[in-house]
């Protein structure tokens, strides 16, 4: 399908995502031609597109946007301001409020069911259920949507605090949840997101296959102070918060701030070991970094 298409294509099972940066009116025509090519390819290979499920989203940062009448198989594509792609709610302003709200609510519902079913179970069973059924919901694709706003960070941490009470069976008003989490040996979810995000960044930095779109945006640092490590990357400047706190610019800053001794002992080409080291490091600095 992607052969002969100018736009970039992302394929996953039966999901197809087509995207193109539009700078000129000619780019709009190019995108329409690519839609025609996809429709013709599907007809040639007798694959039926569900046109009702096909939508278009214009991601932009200006005050106003112009919607072009794109067509697929003769049907005009409807515009949407938010689209759920592979489990992640993407907004046309690249804000993550909706996704975080949906994630927190889903985790709350799951934890509620777990508490009902396992209320009489042993603590280790409750803990395993939290790790297996609830926490993965709060961490899925979090490298992309990792929040920077305190309110959103706390709303996610609240799920873990509820889980800590459940696992220790301590629901008293005066019981310290922070002490429970410390006794359980849990890292904060924000510190885990930090470790997971930098683990993914290390793969981008190492130019792993499939991440070239991100890797090609990285440049070697052009200024080194005594505190900088040898793997420093040039910072990516952004004029707006949506870019400043997005994955790549934010991760570059965090990567550059890692201690020199830590970087020296990091096996950068082994992502699994990198992740383990970063999670251990982020957990040890959680109190300083996140609270």
C-alpha positions in Angstrom: 0.0 0.0 0.0 2.7 2.6 0.9 4.4 2.3 -2.5 4.0 5.4 -4.6 2.5 7.4 -1.7 4.1 10.8 -0.9 2.6 11.0 2.6 4.0 9.1 5.5 2.1 5.9 6.3 1.8 4.0 9.6 0.4 0.4 9.5 -0.7 -1.7 12.4 -2.9 -4.8 11.7 -5.9 -3.3 9.9 -5.3 0.3 11.1 -3.8 2.7 8.6 -2.6 6.2 9.5 -1.7 8.7 6.8 -0.1 12.1 7.6 1.6 14.9 5.8 2.9 18.4 6.8 0.9 21.0 4.8 2.8 24.2 4.0 1.3 25.0 0.6 -1.9 24.5 -1.4 0.0 21.9 -3.5 0.4 19.8 -0.3 -3.3 19.5 0.0 -3.6 18.2 -3.5 -0.8 15.7 -2.8 -2.6 14.4 0.2 -5.8 14.0 -1.8 -3.9 12.1 -4.5 -2.5 9.8 -1.8 -6.1 9.1 -0.5 -7.1 8.3 -4.1 -4.1 5.9 -4.4 -5.2 4.1 -1.2 -8.8 3.8 -2.4 -7.6 2.4 -5.8 -5.3 -0.1 -4.1 -8.1 -1.4 -1.9 -10.4 -1.8 -4.9 -7.6 -3.6 -6.8 -7.1 -6.1 -4.1 -10.8 -6.4 -3.2 -10.5 -4.9 0.2 -13.5 -3.0 1.5 -12.9 0.3 3.3 -15.3 1.3 6.0 -15.7 4.9 4.9 -17.9 5.8 8.0 -14.9 5.0 10.2 -12.4 7.1 8.2 -11.9 10.6 9.6 -9.4 13.4 9.2 -7.8 15.6 11.8 -6.0 18.9 11.2 -3.3 19.3 13.9 -2.4 22.9 14.1 -1.1 25.6 16.5 -2.6 28.8 15.0 -5.8 30.6 16.0 -7.7 29.6 12.9 -7.6 26.6 10.5 -8.9 26.0 7.1 -10.6 22.6 6.4 -10.1 21.2 2.9 -12.8 18.9 1.5 -10.9 15.6 1.3 -12.6 12.7 -0.3 -12.1 9.0 0.0 -13.9 6.8 -2.5 -16.2 9.7 -3.4 -17.2 10.3 0.2 -16.2 13.5 2.0 -14.2 12.8 5.1 -15.5 14.3 8.3 -13.2 16.3 10.5 -12.6 15.5 14.2 -10.8 17.3 16.9 -9.9 14.1 18.8 -9.1 10.6 17.6 -8.3 7.4 19.5 -5.4 5.8 17.7 -4.0 2.5 19.1 -5.4 3.3 22.5 -4.2 6.9 22.7 -6.5 9.9 22.4 -4.8 12.4 20.1 -6.1 16.0 20.1 -5.8 18.4 17.3 -4.0 20.8 19.6 -1.8 17.9 21.0 -3.2 18.3 24.5 -3.5 15.2 26.6 -6.3 16.3 29.0 -8.8 13.9 27.4 -6.5 10.9 27.3 -5.3 11.4 30.9 -8.9 11.7 32.1 -10.0 8.6 30.2 -6.9 6.7 31.5 -7.5 7.7 35.1 -11.2 6.8 34.9 -10.5 3.4 33.3 -7.9 2.6 36.0 -10.4 3.6 38.7 -13.1 1.3 37.3 -10.6 -1.6 37.0 -9.3 -1.1 40.6 -12.9 -1.0 41.9 -13.6 -4.4 40.3 -10.3 -5.8 41.7 -11.1 -4.5 45.2 -14.6 -6.2 45.0 -13.3 -9.5 43.8 -10.1 -9.7 45.9 -11.1 -7.9 49.1 -10.4 -11.1 51.2 -7.2 -12.1 49.4 -3.7 -12.0 50.7 -1.7 -8.8 50.3 0.7 -10.4 47.7 -2.3 -11.4 45.6 -3.7 -7.9 45.7 -0.3 -6.5 44.8 0.0 -8.8 41.9 -3.5 -7.8 40.6 -2.5 -4.1 40.8 0.7 -4.7 38.9 -1.0 -6.8 36.3 -4.4 -5.1 35.8 -4.3 -1.5 36.9 -0.8 -0.1 36.7 -0.3 -1.1 33.0 -3.4 1.1 32.2 -1.7 4.1 33.8 1.6 3.5 31.9 0.5 2.5 28.4 2.2 4.9 25.9 3.0 7.2 28.8 6.2 8.3 27.1 4.0 10.2 24.7 1.5 11.8 27.1 3.6 12.1 30.3 2.0 15.1 32.0 3.9 18.2 33.3 0.9 19.8 35.1 0.8 19.1 38.9 -2.9 18.5 38.9 -2.7 15.7 36.3 0.3 14.1 37.9 -1.5 14.0 41.2 -4.7 12.5 39.7 -2.7 9.6 38.3 -0.8 9.1 41.6 -4.1 9.0 43.4 -4.9 5.7 41.8 -1.7 4.2 43.2 -2.5 5.6 46.6 -5.9 4.0 46.5 -4.2 0.7 45.5 -1.7 1.0 48.4 -4.5 1.3 50.9 -6.2 -1.8 49.4 -3.0 -3.9 49.4 -2.2 -3.0 53.0 -5.8 -3.1 54.1 -5.4 0.2 55.9 -8.2 2.6 55.3 -8.0 4.8 58.4 -8.2 8.5 58.1 -4.9 9.0 60.0 -3.1 6.3 58.2 -0.2 7.6 56.1 -0.4 6.5 52.5 3.1 7.7 51.8 4.3 5.3 54.5 2.3 2.5 52.9 3.9 3.1 49.5 7.3 3.2 51.1 6.7 -0.1 53.0 5.5 -1.7 49.7 8.6 -0.5 48.0 6.7 1.2 45.2 8.2 4.0 43.1 6.0 6.9 42.3 4.3 6.6 38.9 5.8 9.9 37.8 9.3 8.6 38.4 8.4 5.4 36.5 7.2 7.5 33.6 10.5 9.4 33.7 12.5 6.2 33.6 10.3 4.7 30.8 10.4 7.9 28.7 14.2 8.2 28.9 14.5 4.5 28.1 12.6 5.1 24.9 14.7 8.2 24.2 17.9 6.1 24.6 16.5 3.9 21.7 16.0 7.1 19.7 19.5 8.3 20.6 20.9 4.9 19.5 19.0 5.2 16.2 17.1 2.0 16.7 15.1 0.7 13.7 11.7 2.3 13.3 12.5 5.5 15.1 14.3 7.4 12.3 11.6 10.2 12.3 12.8 11.1 15.8 16.5 10.2 15.5 17.1 12.5 12.6 16.0 15.5 14.7 18.8 14.9 17.2 22.1 16.7 16.9 25.3 16.4 19.0 25.6 19.0 21.7 27.8 21.9 20.5 28.7 23.3 23.9 30.0 21.3 26.9 30.5 22.5 30.4 32.4 20.6 33.1 29.1 19.1 34.4 28.0 17.8 31.0 28.4 14.2 30.0 29.9 13.0 26.7 26.5 11.9 25.3 25.0 15.4 25.5 22.4 16.3 22.8 21.6 19.7 21.4 18.4 21.0 23.0 15.4 21.5 20.8 13.9 25.0 21.2 10.1 25.4 21.2 8.0 28.6 21.4 5.0 27.0 23.0 4.4 24.7 26.0 2.8 22.0 23.8 6.2 21.6 22.1 8.4 22.3 25.1 6.9 19.5 27.1 6.5 17.0 24.2 8.4 13.8 24.2 11.6 14.7 22.3 12.4 18.3 23.6 11.6 17.3 27.2 13.5 14.0 27.0 16.6 15.8 25.5 16.7 18.1 28.5 16.3 15.3 31.0 18.9 13.2 29.2 21.4 16.0 29.3 20.8 16.5 33.1 21.8 12.9 33.9 24.9 12.6 36.0 28.2 12.0 34.1 29.0 8.9 36.2 25.6 7.4 35.5 26.0 7.8 31.7 29.5 6.3 31.9 28.1 3.1 33.4 25.1 3.0 31.0 25.0 0.3 28.3 23.2 2.5 25.8 22.8 -0.1 23.1 21.0 -2.5 25.5 17.6 -0.9 26.0 16.4 -3.4 28.6 19.4 -2.6 30.8 19.0 1.0 30.1 15.4 0.9 31.3 16.3 -1.0 34.5 19.1 1.5 35.3 16.8 4.5 34.6 14.0 3.1 36.7 16.4 2.5 39.6 17.9 6.0 39.2 14.5 7.7 38.9 13.2 5.9 41.9 16.2 7.0 44.0 15.7 10.6 43.0 11.9 10.7 43.1 11.6 12.8 46.2 13.8 15.4 44.7 12.5 15.4 41.2 8.8 15.1 41.6 7.7 16.5 44.9 
